[in-house]
Amino acid sequence: MTTTTRFAPSESAEHAGVPTAAEVAALIAEAPTPRPTLARTFGAMMAREFRVLRRNAVATFTRAVMQPLLFVFVFAYVFPKIGGGFMLGGSAAAAGAGAAAGGVNFATILVPGLMASMLLMQGIMAVTFPLVMEFSWQRTIEDRALAPVPIRVLAIQKISAGAVQSFIGALIVFPIVLLVHAPGQAPQVDVTNWALFALILVFSSLLTAALGLLLGTVMDPRKMQMLFAVILLPATMLGCVYYPWAALSHIRWLQIAVLINPMVYMSEGLRAVLTPSLPHMAMWAVLLALVGGTVVFGYLGTRTFTKRVLN
């Protein structure tokens, strides 16, 4: 003989240890209202960027090291070894005589130039390439565009994240150009003002990241390979990486034309604080270009980013 006991729905829930509908409603009513702030949302988006950067740390480090390492190895180690070293103010045949000949070796010229090159490459690539994927047919950018902040804040966050990667890339290059060289060809580096050095690095990083945001929102994703051929390669070759800006005085029209290249001001600013023995551009011109360029490119990039997201 079997006895079946039936429970009411509320009694069954209590018997199973599950909260009743009334209890759930009370929990919802008593829950604190979420109050997302601009700072918290911005911090959460930056934390996401750092998490992605940490997961891709090996690839990012390799990309940041290989190019400057090869340049320094060839120009500061191989060339002096085979007797083809370049001396500014000295004889090419006397490259090994360095300071004794009264010239400046090529490793000294490369220190600020390669740091500026890495700032440009890392800043643009860290912002432009992710934007291409986020604006693709999957539109993954929409996930963060729904954050409780204005879209321009998301654009500023993109610039900030790219600037951090650019800054880190420049710091990675610094010990490479100091340590990799032939015997007797050590670069003559003398940091005259650490605060000014940090200021130039920060604004150079922001400038390149803002430029990357602008390029990533105005260029056709199907033509991104033109970024290297039309923008990055000319900017590097004519950015005073391998020679001071003053050395172009023999080609006056070119010396004036390269002033539209923001990389010139990064190279010359770093040259002024790292290798003051070399001729360099006036610091007021460098700071005006870096700060002004950051503001201009940041404003234009934020506008084009906002329009691209809304469309």
C-alpha positions as CSV (number, residue, x, y, z in Angstrom):
1,M,0.0,0.0,0.0
2,T,1.6,3.3,-1.2
3,T,1.0,6.7,0.3
4,T,1.7,9.7,-1.9
5,T,2.2,13.1,-0.3
6,R,1.7,16.2,-2.4
7,F,3.3,19.6,-1.5
8,A,2.2,23.0,-2.6
9,P,4.6,24.8,-4.9
10,S,5.9,27.0,-2.1
11,E,6.2,24.1,0.3
12,S,8.1,22.1,-2.4
13,A,10.6,25.1,-2.9
14,E,11.1,25.4,0.9
15,H,11.7,21.7,1.1
16,A,14.3,21.8,-1.6
17,G,16.1,24.8,-0.1
18,V,15.3,27.0,-3.0
19,P,14.2,30.6,-2.2
20,T,10.6,31.4,-3.0
21,A,9.5,33.9,-5.5
22,A,8.7,36.4,-2.8
23,E,12.2,36.0,-1.3
24,V,13.8,36.6,-4.7
25,A,11.7,39.7,-5.3
26,A,12.7,41.0,-1.9
27,L,16.4,40.4,-2.7
28,I,16.1,42.3,-6.0
29,A,14.3,45.2,-4.3
30,E,16.9,45.5,-1.5
31,A,19.9,45.1,-3.9
32,P,21.9,48.3,-4.2
33,T,21.5,50.3,-7.4
34,P,24.6,49.9,-9.6
35,R,26.3,53.3,-10.0
36,P,29.0,53.0,-12.6
37,T,31.3,56.0,-12.6
38,L,33.4,57.3,-15.5
39,A,36.6,56.4,-13.6
40,R,35.5,52.8,-12.8
41,T,34.3,52.2,-16.3
42,F,37.5,53.6,-17.8
43,G,39.6,51.5,-15.3
44,A,37.7,48.3,-16.3
45,M,38.3,48.9,-20.0
46,M,42.0,49.5,-19.3
47,A,42.2,46.4,-17.2
48,R,40.8,44.4,-20.2
49,E,43.5,45.9,-22.4
50,F,46.2,44.9,-20.0
51,R,44.9,41.4,-19.7
52,V,45.0,41.0,-23.5
53,L,48.5,42.5,-23.5
54,R,49.6,40.1,-20.8
55,R,48.3,37.1,-22.8
56,N,50.1,38.3,-25.9
57,A,53.3,39.3,-24.0
58,V,55.6,37.0,-25.9
59,A,54.4,38.2,-29.4
60,T,54.5,41.8,-28.3
61,F,58.0,41.5,-26.9
62,T,59.3,39.7,-30.0
63,R,57.8,42.4,-32.3
64,A,59.3,45.2,-30.2
65,V,62.8,43.6,-30.0
66,M,63.5,42.2,-33.4
67,Q,63.6,45.3,-35.6
68,P,65.8,47.5,-33.3
69,L,68.0,44.5,-32.5
70,L,68.8,43.8,-36.2
71,F,69.4,47.5,-36.9
72,V,71.8,47.9,-34.0
73,F,73.5,44.6,-34.7
74,V,74.2,45.6,-38.3
75,F,75.1,49.2,-37.9
76,A,76.7,49.3,-34.5
77,Y,78.4,45.8,-34.5
78,V,78.8,44.4,-38.0
79,F,79.8,47.7,-39.8
80,P,82.5,48.7,-37.4
81,K,83.9,45.1,-37.4
82,I,84.3,45.1,-41.2
83,G,85.6,48.7,-41.3
84,G,82.5,50.4,-42.6
85,G,81.5,52.3,-39.6
86,F,79.9,55.7,-40.0
87,M,81.3,58.7,-38.0
88,L,79.6,62.1,-37.7
89,G,82.4,64.6,-37.8
90,G,85.1,61.9,-38.3
91,S,86.4,59.6,-40.9
92,A,84.6,56.4,-41.9
93,A,88.0,54.6,-42.0
94,A,88.7,55.7,-38.5
95,A,85.4,54.4,-37.1
96,G,87.3,52.4,-34.5
97,A,89.0,55.5,-33.2
98,G,85.7,57.0,-32.0
99,A,86.3,59.5,-29.4
100,A,90.0,59.8,-30.3
101,A,89.1,61.0,-33.7
102,G,86.8,63.6,-32.3
103,G,83.7,62.2,-34.1
104,V,80.4,60.7,-32.9
105,N,79.9,57.0,-33.7
106,F,76.8,55.7,-35.4
107,A,75.6,53.9,-32.3
108,T,75.2,57.3,-30.6
109,I,73.0,58.5,-33.4
110,L,70.9,55.4,-33.4
111,V,69.9,55.6,-29.7
112,P,67.3,58.4,-29.9
113,G,66.4,57.5,-33.5
114,L,65.5,53.8,-32.8
115,M,63.6,54.8,-29.7
116,A,61.5,57.2,-31.8
117,S,61.0,54.5,-34.5
118,M,59.7,52.1,-31.9
119,L,57.4,54.7,-30.4
120,L,55.9,55.2,-33.8
121,M,55.6,51.6,-34.8
122,Q,54.2,50.4,-31.5
123,G,51.8,53.3,-31.0
124,I,50.2,52.9,-34.5
125,M,50.2,49.1,-34.6
126,A,48.8,48.8,-31.0
127,V,45.7,50.9,-32.0
128,T,45.2,50.5,-35.7
129,F,45.3,46.7,-36.1
130,P,42.9,46.0,-33.2
131,L,40.5,48.6,-34.7
132,V,40.5,46.8,-38.0
133,M,39.3,43.6,-36.4
134,E,36.8,45.4,-34.2
135,F,35.2,47.2,-37.1
136,S,35.1,44.1,-39.2
137,W,31.8,42.4,-40.1
138,Q,31.6,41.0,-36.5
139,R,31.5,44.5,-35.1
140,T,33.0,43.5,-31.8
141,I,33.4,47.2,-31.0
142,E,29.7,47.4,-30.2
143,D,30.3,45.4,-26.9
144,R,32.3,48.2,-25.4
145,A,30.3,50.9,-27.2
146,L,27.4,49.9,-24.9
147,A,29.4,50.8,-21.8
148,P,27.8,53.6,-19.7
149,V,30.2,56.2,-20.9
150,P,30.3,58.5,-23.9
151,I,31.8,57.0,-27.0
152,R,34.6,59.6,-27.0
153,V,35.7,58.1,-23.6
154,L,36.2,54.8,-25.4
155,A,38.3,56.6,-28.0
156,I,40.4,58.2,-25.2
157,Q,40.8,54.7,-23.7
158,K,42.1,53.3,-27.0
159,I,44.7,56.1,-27.2
160,S,45.7,55.5,-23.6
161,A,46.2,51.8,-24.1
162,G,48.1,52.3,-27.3
163,A,50.3,54.9,-25.6
164,V,51.2,52.5,-22.8
165,Q,52.3,49.9,-25.3
166,S,54.3,52.5,-27.2
167,F,56.0,53.6,-24.0
168,I,56.9,50.1,-23.0
169,G,58.3,49.4,-26.5
170,A,60.6,52.4,-26.2
171,L,61.8,51.3,-22.8
172,I,62.6,47.9,-24.3
173,V,64.7,49.4,-27.0
174,F,66.8,51.6,-24.7
175,P,69.0,48.8,-23.2
176,I,69.3,47.1,-26.6
177,V,70.9,50.2,-28.2
178,L,73.1,50.7,-25.2
179,L,74.5,47.1,-24.9
180,V,74.7,45.8,-28.5
181,H,77.8,47.3,-30.2
182,A,81.3,46.5,-31.3
183,P,84.2,47.0,-28.9
184,G,85.0,50.7,-28.6
185,Q,81.7,51.7,-30.3
186,A,79.6,52.2,-27.2
187,P,77.0,55.1,-27.6
188,Q,77.8,58.3,-25.8
189,V,74.5,58.7,-23.8
190,D,74.1,61.5,-21.2
191,V,70.6,62.1,-19.9
192,T,70.7,65.8,-19.1
193,N,67.1,66.1,-17.7
194,W,65.2,63.0,-16.6
195,A,61.9,64.9,-16.2
196,L,62.1,66.2,-19.7
197,F,63.1,62.8,-21.0
198,A,59.9,61.3,-19.4
199,L,57.8,64.2,-20.7
200,I,59.0,63.6,-24.3
201,L,58.4,59.8,-24.0
202,V,54.9,60.4,-22.7
203,F,53.8,62.9,-25.3
204,S,55.5,60.9,-28.1
205,S,53.5,57.8,-27.0
206,L,50.2,59.7,-26.9
207,L,50.9,61.3,-30.3
208,T,51.6,58.0,-32.0
209,A,48.6,56.3,-30.4
210,A,46.3,59.2,-31.4
211,L,47.7,59.0,-34.9
212,G,47.0,55.3,-34.9
213,L,43.4,55.9,-33.9
214,L,42.9,58.4,-36.7
215,L,44.4,56.0,-39.3
216,G,42.4,53.1,-38.0
217,T,39.2,54.9,-38.5
218,V,39.8,56.6,-41.8
219,M,41.6,53.9,-43.8
220,D,39.9,51.1,-45.7
221,P,40.5,47.9,-43.8
222,R,41.1,46.1,-47.1
223,K,44.0,48.4,-47.9
224,M,45.8,48.3,-44.5
225,Q,48.9,46.9,-46.2
226,M,49.4,50.5,-47.6
227,L,50.0,51.6,-44.1
228,F,53.6,50.4,-44.2
229,A,54.4,51.5,-47.8
230,V,52.8,54.9,-47.7
231,I,53.1,56.0,-44.0
232,L,55.4,54.0,-41.8
233,L,58.3,53.4,-44.2
234,P,58.6,57.1,-45.4
235,A,58.1,58.3,-41.8
236,T,60.9,56.2,-40.6
237,M,63.4,56.8,-43.4
238,L,62.7,60.6,-43.3
239,G,62.2,60.8,-39.5
240,C,65.8,61.7,-38.6
241,V,66.4,58.2,-37.2
242,Y,69.8,57.7,-38.8
243,Y,70.9,61.3,-38.9
244,P,70.3,64.5,-37.1
245,W,67.9,67.0,-38.6
246,A,70.7,69.6,-38.8
247,A,72.6,67.3,-41.1
248,L,69.9,67.9,-43.8
249,S,71.0,71.5,-44.1
250,H,72.8,70.6,-47.3
251,I,69.4,69.6,-48.8
252,R,67.4,72.6,-47.7
253,W,64.2,71.8,-49.4
254,L,64.2,68.3,-47.8
255,Q,65.0,69.7,-44.4
256,I,61.9,71.9,-44.6
257,A,59.7,69.2,-46.1
258,V,60.4,66.6,-43.3
259,L,59.0,69.0,-40.7
260,I,55.5,67.6,-41.5
261,N,56.7,64.3,-40.2
262,P,55.9,64.0,-36.4
263,M,58.7,61.4,-36.1
264,V,61.3,64.2,-36.7
265,Y,60.3,65.9,-33.5
266,M,60.3,62.6,-31.5
267,S,63.8,61.8,-32.7
268,E,65.1,65.3,-32.2
269,G,63.6,65.6,-28.7
270,L,65.1,62.4,-27.6
271,R,68.4,63.4,-29.2
272,A,68.4,66.6,-27.2
273,V,68.1,64.8,-23.8
274,L,70.0,61.6,-24.6
275,T,72.9,62.8,-26.8
276,P,73.3,66.5,-26.3
277,S,76.7,66.4,-28.0
278,L,74.9,66.0,-31.3
279,P,73.2,68.9,-33.1
280,H,69.5,68.9,-32.4
281,M,66.3,70.9,-32.9
282,A,65.3,73.6,-30.4
283,M,63.4,72.1,-27.5
284,W,60.5,74.7,-27.7
285,A,59.8,73.5,-31.3
286,V,59.9,69.9,-30.2
287,L,57.5,70.3,-27.3
288,L,55.2,72.5,-29.3
289,A,55.0,69.9,-32.1
290,L,54.5,66.9,-29.7
291,V,51.9,68.6,-27.5
292,G,50.1,70.3,-30.4
293,G,50.2,67.1,-32.5
294,T,48.7,65.1,-29.6
295,V,45.8,67.5,-29.2
296,V,45.2,67.7,-33.0
297,F,45.4,64.0,-33.8
298,G,43.5,63.2,-30.6
299,Y,40.7,65.5,-31.5
300,L,40.5,64.3,-35.1
301,G,40.8,60.6,-34.1
302,T,38.1,60.9,-31.5
303,R,35.7,62.5,-34.0
304,T,36.3,59.9,-36.7
305,F,36.1,57.1,-34.2
306,T,32.7,58.3,-32.9
307,K,31.3,58.6,-36.4
308,R,32.6,55.2,-37.3
309,V,31.0,53.6,-34.2
310,L,27.6,55.3,-34.7
311,N,27.5,54.3,-38.4
